[in-house]
Amino acid sequence: MGVFVFLPLVLPLTAWPIARLAEHRLHPRTATRLLTWTALLLAVCSTLCLALLMVVGTAQLPGNPLPDGWSDPEVREAVPYDEVAGRAAIPALLSVLVSCLAAEWRHRRVRKRAARAVAGLAGRSVAVLRDRVPYAYALPGRRAGGGQVVVSTGMLSGLTPGERRALFAHERAHLTGRHHRFLLAVQLAARANPFLRPLRTSVAFTAERWADEEAAARTGSRRTVALAVGKSALVSRGPHGAALAHFAAGPVPRRVAALLGPPPVARNWPSVFTTLGPAMWTAAAGVTVSALSSANSAVTLFFILHAALDA
């Protein structure tokens, strides 16, 4: 195991370059999926690393449930360990678990509160609430593509008919693409390892851009979608959609600028002669090394424990 067990804790740094570059150089759909899976894999490896450090570093503490054979000098010499790091891994791992559970609980609470707001409009794909406060959000359902688009009369009153269609298309794109799952996944990953926070920020932006492009394709007017994004951001103060896919979320000026430009092109793996290519290869290398280091440490610990049990 040795120093390799520590690598997954810091290897998320290799994904930082791709986080910002993917926002501008990749199609939003591709960027959202790529960054989410990268964050998830790195977070799983990082959490596994903490668990292994805890087991190895605290094996000689009183009350440890590991077998007695673990304390044999031959066994201890076979696995380099650091008792300080092992003790530190205990509160770190507990904080990760508590933080992730709190994020999941908050996400469910927000969804339930939003669902109660439209309880009398169940079964409708669009729920218009009589509220002067302008807001619009996508309320996911249990089935893929299901759910409701919830919008207030205060929001609709500030948009033209074409901009309203753009708003509905945007929110429907969030539901169809199940964007709330990507957002929740990167949020949990960032709580598991703070080094993954740039990826969380990037996915929040690319998910909005993904919905923007879907809305532009459905309405046939990128300019109309850009106007809808800008107007809704100016008037929106929605309290319901903080943890859901929200229409006015994200850096609005960059979204508007992207919509006023040409549509993004879905590309294959970029060339190494571009700035995006090396960044993607670096992130891929970081994920690979993190996975191999975690697997190697876990397998090594398994065989050591197996030998200790047979001793």
VOKE-446185 format. One line per 8 residues: number of its first residue (from 1); for each residue y negated, x, z negated of C-alpha. Coordinates in Angstrom, 1 decimal, m for minus. Each point is the difference from the previous one (the first is absolute). Layout:
<lokes>
NUM = Y X Z  ...
</lokes>
This chain:
<lokes>
1 = 0.0 0.0 0.0  m2.7 2.4 m1.2  m3.4 m0.3 1.5  1.2 m2.3 2.7  0.0 m2.9 m2.4  m3.8 0.3 m0.4  m0.7 m0.1 3.8  0.1 m3.8 0.5
9 = m2.8 m0.3 m2.6  m2.5 1.9 2.2  1.3 m0.5 3.5  m1.9 m3.3 0.5  m3.0 2.4 0.6  1.5 0.7 3.4  m0.7 m3.6 1.0  m3.7 0.2 m0.6
17 = m1.0 1.2 3.5  2.0 m2.8 1.8  m1.5 m2.6 m2.3  m3.5 0.2 1.5  1.0 1.0 3.5  2.4 m2.9 0.4  m2.9 m2.4 m0.6  m1.8 1.2 3.2
25 = 2.7 1.5 2.2  3.0 m2.4 m0.3  0.3 m3.7 0.8  m0.6 m1.9 m3.3  3.4 m1.6 0.0  1.7 3.5 0.4  m2.3 1.6 m2.6  0.7 m2.8 m2.6
33 = 3.7 0.4 0.4  0.1 3.7 0.1  m2.3 0.5 m3.0  1.8 m2.6 m2.0  3.5 1.5 0.5  m1.3 3.5 m0.6  m1.6 m1.1 m3.3  3.2 m1.8 m1.1
41 = 2.3 2.9 0.7  m2.3 2.5 m1.7  m0.4 m2.3 m3.0  3.8 m0.5 m0.4  0.6 3.7 0.2  m2.8 0.6 m2.5  1.4 m2.5 m2.5  3.5 1.4 0.3
49 = m1.4 3.4 m0.7  m1.6 m1.2 m3.2  3.3 m1.6 m1.0  1.9 3.2 0.6  m2.5 2.1 m1.9  0.3 m2.4 m2.9  3.8 0.2 m0.1  0.2 3.8 0.4
57 = m2.9 0.9 m2.2  0.9 m2.3 m3.0  3.8 0.6 0.0  m0.1 1.7 m3.4  m2.2 m2.4 m1.7  1.6 m1.9 m3.0  1.5 m3.3 1.0  0.3 0.8 3.7
65 = 2.8 m2.1 1.6  1.3 2.9 2.2  3.5 1.3 m0.7  0.5 2.7 m2.6  1.2 2.4 2.7  m3.6 0.0 1.4  m1.1 2.3 m2.8  2.6 2.7 0.8
73 = m1.8 3.3 0.8  1.8 0.3 3.4  m1.2 m3.5 1.0  m3.5 0.6 m1.1  m0.2 3.3 1.9  1.2 m1.7 3.1  m3.0 m2.3 0.1  m3.5 1.6 m0.5
81 = m2.0 m2.3 m2.2  m3.4 m0.3 m1.7  m0.1 m1.9 m3.2  m3.8 m0.3 0.1  0.2 m1.6 3.4  2.9 m2.2 m1.0  m1.9 m1.4 m3.0  m3.1 m0.5 2.1
89 = 2.1 m1.8 2.6  0.9 m2.7 m2.5  m3.5 m1.5 m0.4  m0.7 0.6 3.7  3.0 m1.9 1.1  m0.7 m2.8 m2.5  m3.6 m0.3 1.3  1.2 m0.2 3.6
97 = 2.4 m2.8 m0.9  m2.6 m1.9 m2.1  m2.7 0.4 2.7  2.3 m1.2 2.8  1.2 m3.0 m2.0  m3.7 m0.8 m0.9  m0.9 0.2 3.7  2.8 m2.3 1.0
105 = m0.8 m2.5 m2.7  m3.7 0.0 1.0  1.0 m0.6 3.6  2.2 m2.9 m0.9  m2.7 m1.5 m2.3  m2.6 0.1 2.7  2.3 m1.6 2.5  0.9 m2.8 m2.5
113 = m3.7 m0.6 m0.8  m0.8 m0.2 3.7  2.9 m2.3 0.6  m1.2 m2.4 m2.8  m3.4 m0.2 1.8  1.7 m1.5 3.0  2.7 m2.0 m1.8  m1.2 m3.3 1.4
121 = 0.1 1.4 3.6  3.5 1.2 0.0  1.8 0.0 3.4  m3.2 0.6 2.0  m0.4 3.3 1.9  m3.7 m0.1 m0.6  m1.5 m1.1 m3.3  m3.8 m0.7 0.0
129 = m1.4 m0.1 m3.6  m3.3 m1.7 m0.7  m1.8 2.9 m1.6  m3.4 1.4 0.6  1.2 3.4 m0.9  1.0 1.7 3.4  3.5 1.5 0.1  3.1 0.1 2.1
137 = 3.4 1.5 m0.7  3.6 m0.1 1.1  2.4 m1.5 m2.5  3.5 1.3 0.9  3.0 m2.3 m0.1  3.6 0.8 m0.8  1.1 0.0 3.6  m1.1 2.6 2.6
145 = m3.1 m1.2 1.7  m0.3 m2.9 m2.4  m2.9 m0.7 m2.3  m3.5 m1.5 0.2  m3.4 1.1 1.1  m2.4 m1.0 m2.7  m3.7 m0.3 0.8  m2.9 m1.5 m1.7
153 = m2.6 m2.3 1.5  m2.6 2.5 m1.0  1.6 2.6 2.2  0.4 m2.3 3.0  m3.6 m1.1 m0.2  m1.2 3.5 0.8  2.2 0.5 3.1  m0.2 m1.4 3.5
161 = 3.1 m1.8 1.5  1.1 3.2 1.8  m0.4 2.1 m3.2  2.0 m2.6 m1.9  2.9 0.3 2.4  m0.2 3.8 m0.4  0.1 m0.4 m3.8  3.1 m2.2 0.2
169 = 1.7 2.3 2.5  m0.7 3.0 m2.3  1.4 m1.7 m3.1  3.0 m1.3 2.0  0.6 3.6 1.1  0.2 1.1 m3.7  2.7 m2.7 m0.6  2.0 0.8 3.2
177 = m0.1 3.8 m0.7  0.8 m0.5 m3.7  m2.8 2.4 m0.8  0.0 m0.8 m3.7  3.4 1.8 m0.2  m1.5 3.2 1.4  m3.0 m0.2 m2.3  2.2 m0.6 m3.1
185 = 2.4 2.8 1.0  m2.7 2.6 0.3  m1.7 m1.2 m3.2  3.3 0.5 m1.9  0.4 3.4 1.7  m3.5 1.1 m1.0  0.8 m1.0 m3.6  3.2 2.0 0.1
193 = m1.9 3.1 1.1  m3.8 0.2 0.0  0.1 2.5 2.9  0.9 m3.0 2.2  m3.3 m1.9 m0.5  m1.5 1.1 3.3  2.9 m1.6 1.8  m0.6 m3.2 m2.0
201 = m3.6 0.0 1.2  0.9 0.7 3.6  2.6 m2.8 0.1  m2.5 m2.5 m1.4  m2.2 0.9 2.9  2.7 0.1 2.7  1.4 m3.3 m1.0  m3.4 m1.6 0.5
209 = m0.3 1.7 3.3  3.4 m1.2 1.0  m1.0 m3.6 m0.7  m3.3 0.6 1.8  1.8 1.1 3.2  2.4 m2.9 m0.2  m2.9 m2.4 m0.3  m1.8 1.6 2.9
217 = 3.1 m0.3 2.2  0.4 m3.7 m1.0  m3.6 m1.0 0.5  m0.6 2.3 3.1  m3.3 1.2 m1.4  m0.4 3.2 m2.0  m3.7 m0.7 m0.4  0.6 m3.4 m1.6
225 = 2.4 1.5 m2.5  m2.5 2.8 m0.8  m2.6 m2.6 m0.7  2.3 m2.0 m2.2  0.9 3.1 m2.0  m3.6 0.9 m0.5  m1.2 m3.4 m0.9  2.8 m0.8 m2.4
233 = m0.6 3.4 m1.7  m3.6 m0.8 m0.5  0.6 m3.4 m1.6  3.4 0.4 m1.6  0.3 0.2 m3.8  3.6 m1.4 m0.1  1.6 0.3 m3.5  3.5 m0.9 1.1
241 = 1.2 2.6 2.5  m0.5 3.3 m1.9  3.7 0.8 0.1  0.8 m1.8 3.2  m0.9 0.7 3.6  m3.7 m0.9 0.0  m2.1 m0.6 3.1  m3.0 1.9 m1.1
249 = 1.7 2.9 m1.6  m0.2 3.6 1.1  m2.8 2.1 1.4  m1.6 m2.6 2.1  m2.3 2.2 2.2  2.9 2.0 1.2  2.0 m3.1 0.8  m2.9 m1.5 1.9
257 = m0.5 3.3 1.9  3.6 0.1 1.0  m0.1 m3.6 1.2  m3.0 0.7 2.2  1.9 2.9 1.6  3.1 0.0 2.2  3.2 m1.3 m1.4  2.3 2.6 m1.6
265 = 3.0 1.2 2.0  3.5 0.2 m1.4  1.0 3.6 0.3  3.2 1.9 m0.4  0.3 3.0 m2.3  m3.3 1.9 0.6  m0.1 3.5 1.5  m0.2 3.0 m2.3
273 = m3.1 1.1 1.9  m2.0 m2.9 m1.6  m1.2 m0.1 m3.6  2.2 m3.0 m0.6  3.2 1.7 1.1  0.1 2.8 m2.6  m1.1 m2.4 m2.7  3.0 m2.3 0.8
281 = 2.4 2.9 0.1  m1.4 1.2 m3.3  0.5 m3.4 m1.6  3.5 m0.2 1.5  0.9 3.4 m1.4  m1.4 m1.0 m3.4  2.2 m3.1 m0.1  3.0 1.9 1.2
289 = m0.3 2.8 m2.6  m0.7 m2.5 m2.7  3.1 m2.0 0.9  2.2 3.1 0.2  m1.4 1.4 m3.3  0.6 m3.3 m1.8  3.5 m0.4 1.5  1.0 3.6 m0.8
297 = m1.2 m0.3 m3.6  1.7 m3.3 m0.5  3.3 1.2 1.5  m0.1 3.2 m2.1  m0.6 m2.0 m3.2  2.8 m2.4 0.9  2.6 2.8 0.3  m1.3 1.7 m3.2
305 = 0.3 m3.2 m1.9  3.5 m0.6 1.5  1.1 3.5 m1.1  m1.4 m0.6 m3.5  1.9 m3.2 m0.3  3.2 1.7 0.9  m0.6 2.9 m2.4
</lokes>
